[in-house]
Amino acid sequence: MLATILHPAATPTDAVPLVIAHGLFGSGRNWGVIARRMADIRDVIAVDMRNHGNSDWTPTHSYPEMAADLAEVIHGIGGPVDLMGHSMGGKAAMQLALTHGDLVRRLIVADIAPVAYTHDQTRHIDAMRALDLTGLTTRGEADRRLAETVDDPALRAFFLQSLDLKSNPPRWRLNFDVLARDMAGIVGWPGTMGRFDGPTLFLTGADSTYVKPEYRDHIRALFPRARFAKIPGAGHWLHAEKPREFEETMRVFLTA
């Protein structure tokens, strides 16, 4: 079972729970602010995907396995649920919807498409692995050290959320060995066919190139009720760059 963070509904209603699946190198904690705000009228459950956060380290990291992990969480909740996944989590969410659509009422896919990409994220693994953890006690010092290999301060801040400074010695909550070995599959797509007939929103950053117009016919073949929306001024990390706009768009779709 995946590690989860439950944000109970502030005002319980008959709204179905919302499950949030994060992207590569992330965790459920990354979604805390949005999850708490979305929990005004429904339970929100943010998961740690396998080989991330507080979830188990497993020897493999494929989308069928990640979808099965999400299915186990949803069965534990009593499903079906509304499901939102970003990037890697979005692909896992699509895999689940296409193979076990009865577990998903509405689906939100954040800045990813059901296609194989050619970019490689192992350079980020190399940068995190290379961080000298000796005598490290503060996140500020970790940031200064990581800046030697990662220029982007926002990216460093994101990565460092997965660094456990309370552990002795400090450790990363990421299974680098498996993530590096299975990277081709993570940036790829297993070619899953099928069809999910539930309402689906592909929510992208207007400055991102992950969901190209030429992908739309393929998306609609798998998700006939797909709708598309863009958040101006946001890139791939749209939920971090424009959290209020992301939250409001998600809320409108889920309550339509």
Stockholm file with secondary structure:
# STOCKHOLM 1.0

chainA/1-256         MLATILHPAATPTDAVPLVIAHGLFGSGRNWGVIARRMADIRDVIAVDMRNHGNSDWTPTHSYPEMAADLAEVIHGIGGPVDLMGHSMGGKAAMQLALTHGDLVRRLIVADIAPVAYTHDQTRHIDAMRALDLTGLTTRGEADRRLAETVDDPALRAFFLQSLDLKSNPPRWRLNFDVLARDMAGIVGWPGTMGRFDGPTLFLTGADSTYVKPEYRDHIRALFPRARFAKIPGAGHWLHAEKPREFEETMRVFLTA
#=GR chainA/1-256 SS CCCEEEECCSSCCSCCCEEEECCTTCCGGGGHHHHHHHTTSSCEEEECCTTBTTSCCCSCCCHHHHHHHHHHHHHHHTSCEEEEEETHHHHHHHHHHHHCGGGEEEEEEESCCSSCCCCCCHHHHHHHHHSCCTTCCCHHHHHHHHTTTCCCHHHHHHHHTTEESSSSSCEESBCHHHHHHTHHHHHSCCCCCCCCCSCEEEEEETTCCSSCGGGHHHHHHHCTTEEEEEETTCCTTHHHHSHHHHHHHHHHHHTC
#=GC SS_cons         CCCEEEECCSSCCSCCCEEEECCTTCCGGGGHHHHHHHTTSSCEEEECCTTBTTSCCCSCCCHHHHHHHHHHHHHHHTSCEEEEEETHHHHHHHHHHHHCGGGEEEEEEESCCSSCCCCCCHHHHHHHHHSCCTTCCCHHHHHHHHTTTCCCHHHHHHHHTTEESSSSSCEESBCHHHHHHTHHHHHSCCCCCCCCCSCEEEEEETTCCSSCGGGHHHHHHHCTTEEEEEETTCCTTHHHHSHHHHHHHHHHHHTC
//
